């Protein structure tokens, strides 16, 4: 069960910290939305949340760094 305080904390992280948490798996089931919100807000991404999460999952699969993942998000997933 997700912790409301932790959800709010994750949601308020700077984008790079939120990306790092996502890539490291430092969240519980149901909290990934908070990280996506923080990333979307921090990077001013115009894409939908599910598109952001698809890119994050791709970065996770590719074992990308935070910087590589940020660049992929900003470019819309194009490397």
C-alpha positions, 0 to 999 in steps of 0.5 A, a space after each residue: 500500500 502506498 504511503 501518502 507522505 512518500 507519494 507527496 515527497 516523490 511528487 515534489 522531487 526535482 526532475 533528475 532526482 525523480 529520474 534517479 529514483 525511477 531508474 533505481 526502483 526506489 518507490 513502491 507499486 502505485 508511486 511511479 505516478 508521483 515520479 512521472 508527475 515530478 519529471 513531467 513538471 520539472 522538465 516541462 514535458 508536453 507529452 502524456 504521462 503514459 508516453 513518459 513512463 514508456 520512455 522511462 521503462 526503455 531507459 530502465 531496460 537500456 540501463 541508461 544514466 540519469 542524463 541519458 534518460 533526461 535527454 531521451 525524455 526531452 527529445 521525445 524518446 528519440 536517441 
